[in-house]
Amino acid sequence: MATIGTFTLQGNAYKGAITTLALQLKTVQITPGDSTNQNGPSHRVFADGTEIGAAWTKQSNEGRAYLSVKLDDPSFSAPIFANLFADEDGHSHSLIWSRTRRSNRE
């Protein structure tokens, strides 16, 4: 697992940055969406005003709320999946990436 982003909740939007070896996104917002689809994302992810992903509200086995985030762009070889969790200070949030496990069928 790796922390690829840091955010703060400002109003109803998460604002922060995402940094990896390939990405240096300094102005990222995760804002509530207006999806009418029951399985649709609860949030949209924007970098410098361009939509780059979506997020779904989830709950961990321990009852901790978080956002499951999917980032995608034509320049990516594959989508990036991460989870946005509140940090212990209750003010900041960390975007945690972990590589998905391949199934035995692949």
Backbone as JSON, one array per atom type, in Angstrom:
{
  "sequence": "MATIGTFTLQGNAYKGAITTLALQLKTVQITPGDSTNQNGPSHRVFADGTEIGAAWTKQSNEGRAYLSVKLDDPSFSAPIFANLFADEDGHSHSLIWSRTRRSNRE",
  "N": [[0.85, -1.18, 0.0], [0.41, 2.28, -0.67], [0.58, 5.73, 0.01], [-0.83, 7.96, -2.09], [-1.99, 10.37, -2.27], [-3.09, 13.4, -0.62], [-5.63, 14.96, 1.21], [-8.04, 17.46, 2.23], [-11.16, 18.02, 3.83], [-13.29, 20.33, 2.6], [-15.98, 22.15, 3.03], [-18.31, 20.41, 1.25], [-16.61, 19.05, -0.36], [-13.63, 17.23, -1.13], [-10.37, 18.39, -1.13], [-7.18, 18.45, -2.62], [-4.05, 16.88, -3.44], [-2.5, 14.64, -5.79], [0.17, 12.45, -6.07], [2.4, 10.52, -7.85], [4.97, 8.44, -9.32], [4.44, 8.92, -11.98], [2.38, 10.82, -12.02], [1.64, 14.17, -11.15], [-0.45, 15.81, -9.75], [-1.68, 18.72, -8.69], [-3.98, 20.15, -8.06], [-6.63, 18.82, -7.1], [-9.97, 17.76, -6.87], [-12.52, 16.12, -5.12], [-15.74, 15.7, -5.5], [-19.2, 15.65, -4.43], [-21.41, 13.76, -6.45], [-24.18, 13.74, -8.79], [-25.56, 11.43, -9.33], [-28.19, 9.45, -10.51], [-28.36, 6.83, -10.73], [-28.49, 3.85, -8.99], [-26.22, 2.25, -8.59], [-24.32, 3.95, -9.41], [-21.52, 6.29, -9.22], [-20.88, 8.05, -6.15], [-19.4, 10.3, -5.98], [-17.41, 12.6, -7.95], [-14.24, 12.93, -9.55], [-11.94, 15.48, -10.08], [-9.25, 17.04, -11.82], [-7.61, 19.96, -12.08], [-9.97, 20.98, -13.21], [-10.73, 19.06, -15.08], [-12.46, 16.06, -15.51], [-11.35, 13.14, -14.01], [-11.97, 10.8, -12.81], [-13.96, 8.72, -10.57], [-15.85, 8.1, -7.54], [-16.99, 5.95, -4.93], [-19.08, 5.7, -2.11], [-18.22, 3.8, 0.68], [-18.1, 1.29, 3.3], [-16.0, 0.09, 5.81], [-15.17, -3.16, 7.23], [-14.93, -2.63, 9.9], [-16.67, -0.62, 10.28], [-15.92, 1.87, 9.42], [-16.22, 4.72, 7.45], [-15.41, 5.35, 4.03], [-14.06, 6.4, 0.82], [-14.15, 4.69, -2.2], [-12.06, 4.91, -4.84], [-11.72, 5.47, -8.32], [-9.44, 6.19, -10.73], [-8.91, 7.37, -14.01], [-7.57, 7.75, -17.27], [-6.86, 8.5, -20.68], [-4.1, 8.38, -21.03], [-3.19, 6.55, -19.18], [-2.08, 3.21, -18.64], [-3.75, 1.45, -17.44], [-6.66, 1.67, -15.31], [-6.43, 3.39, -12.14], [-6.87, 2.29, -8.89], [-7.93, 3.23, -5.68], [-8.29, 4.07, -2.16], [-9.92, 6.47, -0.17], [-9.3, 7.55, 2.95], [-10.13, 8.87, 6.18], [-7.74, 10.5, 8.18], [-6.13, 9.96, 11.38], [-6.17, 12.39, 12.72], [-8.57, 13.47, 12.08], [-9.01, 15.59, 10.4], [-7.46, 15.66, 8.02], [-7.17, 13.62, 5.03], [-6.18, 10.57, 3.52], [-5.21, 9.25, 0.4], [-5.05, 6.05, -0.47], [-3.29, 3.7, -2.25], [-3.32, 0.4, -3.52], [-2.03, -2.48, -5.07], [-4.11, -4.43, -7.1], [-5.03, -7.8, -6.59], [-4.3, -10.5, -8.73], [-6.54, -12.78, -10.16], [-6.8, -16.39, -10.13], [-7.57, -17.12, -12.62], [-6.42, -15.49, -14.49]],
  "CA": [[0.0, 0.0, 0.0], [1.16, 3.51, -0.74], [-0.2, 6.96, 0.02], [-0.58, 8.69, -3.33], [-2.65, 11.66, -2.22], [-3.51, 13.95, 0.66], [-6.81, 15.8, 1.0], [-8.79, 17.98, 3.37], [-12.57, 18.22, 3.53], [-13.64, 21.76, 2.6], [-17.4, 22.14, 2.69], [-18.69, 19.03, 0.94], [-15.63, 18.52, -1.33], [-12.27, 16.93, -0.7], [-9.42, 19.11, -1.99], [-5.82, 18.06, -2.32], [-3.1, 16.59, -4.52], [-2.12, 13.24, -6.02], [1.53, 12.38, -6.59], [3.04, 9.22, -8.06], [6.11, 8.65, -10.21], [3.95, 9.4, -13.28], [1.39, 11.88, -11.86], [1.85, 15.26, -10.21], [-1.69, 16.58, -9.83], [-1.66, 19.58, -7.51], [-5.29, 20.72, -7.78], [-7.58, 17.73, -7.28], [-11.19, 17.87, -6.07], [-13.47, 15.0, -5.13], [-16.99, 16.38, -5.16], [-20.39, 14.8, -4.53], [-22.04, 13.72, -7.77], [-25.64, 13.79, -8.8], [-25.97, 10.22, -10.02], [-29.5, 8.9, -10.19], [-28.17, 5.39, -10.83], [-28.24, 3.27, -7.67], [-24.85, 1.74, -8.54], [-23.43, 4.99, -9.92], [-20.61, 6.87, -8.23], [-21.41, 9.08, -5.27], [-18.53, 11.46, -6.14], [-16.62, 12.75, -9.17], [-12.87, 13.38, -9.27], [-11.48, 16.45, -11.07], [-7.91, 17.61, -11.71], [-7.57, 21.2, -12.87], [-11.23, 21.15, -13.9], [-11.0, 17.94, -15.97], [-12.87, 14.86, -14.78], [-10.39, 12.05, -14.17], [-12.37, 9.61, -12.08], [-15.2, 8.66, -9.81], [-15.68, 7.47, -6.23], [-18.18, 5.36, -4.34], [-19.06, 5.65, -0.65], [-18.16, 2.43, 1.19], [-17.89, 1.16, 4.74], [-15.1, -1.02, 6.11], [-15.71, -4.16, 8.17], [-14.92, -2.03, 11.24], [-17.66, 0.45, 10.31], [-15.26, 3.12, 9.05], [-16.63, 5.19, 6.12], [-14.33, 5.76, 3.14], [-14.42, 6.46, -0.59], [-13.43, 3.82, -3.13], [-11.79, 5.84, -5.93], [-11.17, 4.95, -9.58], [-8.89, 7.25, -11.58], [-8.63, 6.86, -15.34], [-7.21, 8.75, -18.27], [-6.32, 7.81, -21.86], [-2.65, 8.21, -20.93], [-2.9, 5.46, -18.25], [-2.16, 1.87, -19.23], [-4.89, 0.83, -16.77], [-7.18, 2.55, -14.25], [-5.81, 3.35, -10.8], [-7.87, 2.12, -7.83], [-7.42, 3.63, -4.37], [-9.32, 4.35, -1.15], [-9.71, 7.71, 0.57], [-9.63, 7.35, 4.37], [-9.85, 9.96, 7.12], [-6.58, 10.26, 9.04], [-6.45, 9.96, 12.82], [-6.41, 13.75, 13.21], [-9.95, 13.81, 11.77], [-9.08, 16.73, 9.48], [-6.89, 15.31, 6.73], [-7.54, 12.33, 4.44], [-5.12, 9.99, 2.7], [-5.61, 8.4, -0.7], [-4.17, 4.88, -0.35], [-3.3, 2.81, -3.41], [-2.73, -0.93, -3.37], [-2.16, -3.24, -6.3], [-5.14, -5.45, -7.02], [-4.51, -9.16, -6.75], [-4.79, -11.17, -9.92], [-7.23, -14.03, -9.87], [-6.15, -17.57, -10.7], [-8.01, -17.27, -14.0], [-5.65, -14.62, -15.4]],
  "C": [[0.89, 1.24, 0.0], [0.2, 4.7, -0.7], [0.16, 7.74, -1.22], [-1.25, 10.05, -3.33], [-2.99, 12.08, -0.82], [-4.6, 14.98, 0.38], [-7.3, 16.36, 2.32], [-10.23, 18.17, 2.9], [-12.87, 19.7, 3.69], [-15.07, 21.88, 2.1], [-17.81, 20.7, 2.45], [-17.74, 18.38, -0.07], [-14.29, 18.26, -0.65], [-11.33, 17.63, -1.67], [-8.01, 18.71, -1.59], [-5.0, 17.81, -3.57], [-2.86, 15.09, -4.6], [-0.74, 13.24, -6.65], [1.98, 10.93, -6.65], [4.27, 9.49, -8.92], [5.66, 9.25, -11.55], [3.0, 10.59, -13.17], [1.84, 12.91, -10.83], [0.66, 16.2, -10.35], [-1.82, 17.41, -8.56], [-3.02, 20.15, -7.13], [-6.35, 19.67, -8.09], [-8.76, 17.97, -6.34], [-12.01, 16.61, -6.23], [-14.77, 15.58, -4.6], [-18.17, 15.44, -5.25], [-21.0, 14.9, -5.93], [-23.53, 13.79, -7.65], [-26.19, 12.57, -9.54], [-27.34, 9.76, -9.55], [-29.46, 7.38, -10.27], [-27.78, 4.85, -9.46], [-26.79, 2.79, -7.52], [-23.84, 2.76, -9.05], [-22.56, 5.56, -8.82], [-21.3, 7.95, -7.39], [-20.62, 10.38, -5.42], [-17.85, 11.43, -7.51], [-15.27, 13.33, -8.79], [-12.42, 14.28, -10.42], [-10.04, 16.88, -10.76], [-7.85, 18.8, -12.64], [-8.81, 21.36, -13.73], [-11.61, 20.04, -14.86], [-11.36, 16.71, -15.15], [-11.9, 13.72, -15.07], [-10.8, 10.79, -13.42], [-13.68, 9.75, -11.35], [-14.92, 7.95, -8.49], [-17.04, 7.01, -5.71], [-18.02, 5.34, -2.84], [-19.14, 4.2, -0.21], [-18.02, 2.47, 2.7], [-17.03, -0.07, 4.99], [-15.79, -2.0, 7.05], [-15.77, -3.62, 9.59], [-15.91, -0.88, 11.35], [-17.12, 1.81, 9.95], [-15.67, 3.52, 7.62], [-15.39, 5.62, 5.33], [-14.86, 5.87, 1.72], [-13.53, 5.51, -1.37], [-13.29, 4.61, -4.43], [-11.22, 5.1, -7.14], [-10.73, 6.15, -10.4], [-8.58, 6.65, -12.93], [-8.39, 8.01, -16.29], [-6.67, 7.99, -19.48], [-4.81, 7.58, -21.79], [-2.25, 7.08, -19.97], [-2.95, 4.13, -19.0], [-3.33, 1.09, -18.64], [-5.4, 1.8, -15.71], [-6.41, 2.36, -12.94], [-6.95, 3.26, -9.79], [-7.22, 2.45, -6.49], [-8.6, 3.87, -3.44], [-8.93, 5.6, -0.38], [-10.22, 7.52, 1.99], [-9.33, 8.61, 5.16], [-8.64, 9.55, 7.96], [-7.01, 10.37, 10.5], [-6.74, 11.35, 13.35], [-7.84, 14.22, 12.93], [-10.11, 14.95, 10.79], [-8.57, 16.37, 8.09], [-7.33, 13.9, 6.31], [-6.41, 11.86, 3.55], [-5.73, 9.1, 1.63], [-4.59, 7.26, -0.78], [-4.37, 3.98, -1.56], [-2.74, 1.46, -3.0], [-3.0, -1.7, -4.65], [-3.23, -4.3, -6.13], [-4.5, -6.82, -7.26], [-5.11, -9.77, -8.0], [-5.47, -12.47, -9.5], [-6.48, -15.18, -10.53], [-6.49, -17.77, -12.17], [-7.18, -16.44, -14.97], [-4.29, -15.2, -15.68]]
}
